[in-house]
């Protein structure tokens, strides 16, 4: 598990280094594995704080793919928790506003792999549990709905645009609780996340 986290952080470090070293030569052309944008987020069921990088998947840039690393420190969760996340985001419409602002509703679908230093997180049911006693809980399927406010910079340099967003998020485990428990209400399964994207390419 530690090796997996190490490899992920190494790749993220290489991407960041490549971005900074290529700053002067990125005028209008993407090179190598440099992402279209970088992402920073607070909360959202993937850690207290997360950082990621994303790519456009279509020419109109309304479908994106993010790779994200999320971290929840031990003082908040008892044990440190790491999350590796693959997230698809779709912007169905863009509302043009004055002063280069754009308002964009969004929806996201993500899958995460949780890595925790305890015996309560597992991808396969441990042998000491009877078959079917617990469902594997290391993987999560996440659903987000939200709104983003993007501002294209009037004098773009290395950063072409900045986008702030707020989402309401849930996952398949919480949805299961909603249908199986009489004490869980629909408002109990959602939480709020906020974050921002820094766009490096138009």
C-alpha positions as CSV (number, residue, x, y, z in Angstrom):
1,X,0.0,0.0,0.0
2,X,2.8,2.4,0.9
3,X,4.5,1.7,-2.4
4,X,1.3,2.5,-4.3
5,X,1.0,5.8,-2.5
6,X,4.6,6.6,-3.1
7,X,4.3,5.9,-6.9
8,X,1.2,8.1,-7.1
9,X,3.0,11.0,-5.3
10,X,6.1,10.6,-7.5
11,X,4.0,10.8,-10.6
12,X,2.2,13.9,-9.3
13,X,5.5,15.5,-8.4
14,X,6.9,14.8,-11.9
15,X,3.8,16.4,-13.5
16,X,4.1,19.5,-11.3
17,X,7.9,19.8,-12.0
18,X,7.2,19.4,-15.8
19,X,4.5,22.1,-15.6
20,X,6.8,24.6,-13.9
21,X,9.9,23.9,-16.1
22,X,7.8,24.2,-19.3
23,X,6.1,27.5,-18.2
24,X,8.0,29.6,-20.8
25,X,7.4,27.2,-23.7
26,X,3.7,26.4,-23.3
27,X,2.4,29.4,-25.2
28,X,-0.2,27.5,-27.1
29,X,0.7,23.9,-27.4
30,X,0.4,21.1,-24.9
31,X,3.3,18.8,-24.5
32,X,3.8,15.4,-22.9
33,X,1.7,14.6,-19.8
34,X,1.1,18.2,-18.7
35,X,-2.5,18.4,-17.6
36,X,-5.1,20.9,-18.9
37,X,-5.8,22.1,-15.3
38,X,-4.9,21.3,-11.7
39,X,-7.4,20.9,-8.9
40,X,-7.5,21.6,-5.1
41,X,-10.5,20.5,-3.0
42,X,-11.7,20.5,0.6
43,X,-13.8,17.6,1.9
44,X,-16.1,15.7,-0.4
45,X,-15.8,12.1,1.0
46,X,-12.3,11.7,-0.5
47,X,-10.3,13.2,2.3
48,X,-10.1,16.5,4.2
49,X,-8.0,17.9,1.4
50,X,-7.2,16.7,-2.1
51,X,-5.1,17.6,-5.1
52,X,-5.4,16.5,-8.6
53,X,-4.8,17.1,-12.3
54,X,-7.3,16.9,-15.2
55,X,-7.7,16.6,-18.9
56,X,-10.3,17.6,-21.5
57,X,-11.9,14.7,-23.2
58,X,-13.7,16.5,-26.0
59,X,-13.1,19.6,-28.2
60,X,-15.7,21.8,-26.4
61,X,-14.1,21.0,-23.0
62,X,-17.3,20.2,-21.2
63,X,-16.2,16.6,-20.4
64,X,-13.2,16.1,-18.2
65,X,-11.2,13.4,-16.5
66,X,-9.4,14.0,-13.2
67,X,-6.8,11.9,-11.3
68,X,-7.0,12.9,-7.6
69,X,-5.2,12.2,-4.4
70,X,-7.1,12.8,-1.2
71,X,-5.8,12.7,2.4
72,X,-7.5,12.7,5.8
73,X,-5.1,13.2,8.7
74,X,-5.1,10.8,11.7
75,X,-6.1,13.5,14.2
76,X,-9.5,13.7,12.4
77,X,-10.1,10.1,11.6
78,X,-8.1,8.1,14.2
79,X,-5.9,6.7,11.4
80,X,-4.5,8.4,8.4
81,X,-6.6,7.7,5.3
82,X,-5.4,8.0,1.7
83,X,-7.7,8.0,-1.4
84,X,-6.9,7.5,-5.0
85,X,-9.7,8.8,-7.2
86,X,-10.6,8.7,-10.9
87,X,-13.3,11.3,-11.7
88,X,-15.4,12.2,-14.7
89,X,-17.0,15.6,-14.8
90,X,-19.6,16.9,-17.2
91,X,-20.7,20.5,-17.7
92,X,-24.0,20.3,-19.5
93,X,-24.4,24.1,-20.1
94,X,-22.4,27.3,-19.8
95,X,-24.0,30.7,-18.9
96,X,-21.9,33.6,-20.1
97,X,-21.7,36.5,-17.6
98,X,-20.1,39.9,-17.7
99,X,-16.4,40.5,-17.1
100,X,-15.3,37.1,-18.5
101,X,-17.2,35.1,-16.0
102,X,-19.0,31.8,-16.8
103,X,-21.5,30.0,-14.6
104,X,-21.5,26.2,-15.2
105,X,-23.7,23.5,-13.6
106,X,-21.8,20.3,-13.3
107,X,-22.2,16.6,-12.5
108,X,-19.5,14.1,-11.6
109,X,-19.1,10.4,-11.3
110,X,-16.0,9.1,-9.6
111,X,-14.5,5.9,-8.2
112,X,-12.1,5.9,-5.3
113,X,-9.8,3.4,-3.7
114,X,-9.3,4.0,0.1
115,X,-6.1,3.1,1.7
116,X,-6.1,3.1,5.5
117,X,-3.8,1.8,8.2
118,X,-6.3,-0.3,9.9
119,X,-8.2,-3.6,9.6
120,X,-11.6,-2.0,8.9
121,X,-10.9,-1.1,5.3
122,X,-10.5,-4.0,2.8
123,X,-11.0,-4.8,-0.9
124,X,-11.7,-8.5,-0.1
125,X,-13.4,-9.9,2.9
126,X,-10.9,-11.0,5.5
127,X,-10.8,-14.8,6.2
128,X,-11.9,-14.3,9.8
129,X,-15.3,-13.0,8.7
130,X,-18.0,-15.3,7.5
131,X,-18.8,-15.1,3.8
132,X,-21.1,-12.2,3.1
133,X,-20.8,-10.8,6.7
134,X,-19.4,-7.5,5.4
135,X,-19.2,-6.0,2.0
136,X,-15.8,-4.8,0.8
137,X,-15.5,-1.1,1.6
138,X,-12.2,0.1,0.1
139,X,-13.8,1.1,-3.2
140,X,-16.5,3.8,-3.4
141,X,-18.6,5.1,-6.2
142,X,-19.2,8.9,-5.8
143,X,-22.0,11.1,-7.3
144,X,-21.6,14.9,-7.3
145,X,-23.9,17.7,-8.4
146,X,-22.8,21.3,-8.2
147,X,-22.1,24.7,-9.7
148,X,-18.9,26.3,-10.9
149,X,-18.0,29.9,-11.5
150,X,-15.1,30.3,-14.0
151,X,-13.2,33.5,-14.8
152,X,-11.0,33.7,-17.9
153,X,-8.1,36.0,-17.2
154,X,-7.9,39.1,-19.3
155,X,-4.1,38.9,-19.5
156,X,-3.5,35.2,-19.4
157,X,0.0,34.0,-18.6
158,X,0.8,30.5,-17.3
159,X,-2.7,30.3,-15.8
160,X,-5.5,30.9,-18.4
161,X,-8.5,30.8,-16.1
162,X,-9.6,30.2,-12.5
163,X,-12.7,28.3,-11.5
164,X,-14.4,28.0,-8.0
165,X,-16.9,25.3,-7.4
166,X,-19.2,23.9,-4.8
167,X,-20.7,20.4,-4.9
168,X,-23.1,18.3,-3.0
169,X,-21.8,14.8,-2.9
170,X,-22.7,11.3,-1.9
171,X,-21.6,7.7,-2.6
172,X,-23.2,4.3,-3.1
173,X,-22.8,3.2,0.5
174,X,-24.8,6.2,1.8
175,X,-27.5,5.6,-0.7
176,X,-27.7,2.0,0.5
177,X,-28.1,3.2,4.0
178,X,-31.0,5.4,2.9
179,X,-32.9,2.5,1.5
180,X,-32.0,0.0,4.3
181,X,-32.4,2.1,7.4
182,X,-35.5,3.8,8.7
183,X,-33.4,6.3,10.7
184,X,-31.4,7.7,7.7
185,X,-33.0,10.6,5.8
186,X,-32.1,11.8,2.3
187,X,-30.4,14.9,3.8
188,X,-28.1,12.6,5.9
189,X,-26.4,11.1,2.8
190,X,-25.2,14.3,1.2
191,X,-22.2,16.5,2.2
192,X,-20.7,19.7,0.8
193,X,-17.4,20.1,-0.9
194,X,-15.7,23.2,-2.3
195,X,-12.6,23.6,-4.5
196,X,-11.0,25.4,-7.4
197,X,-9.4,24.6,-10.7
198,X,-6.5,26.4,-12.3
199,X,-6.6,26.1,-16.0
200,X,-3.3,26.0,-17.9
201,X,-4.8,25.6,-21.4
202,X,-7.8,27.1,-23.2
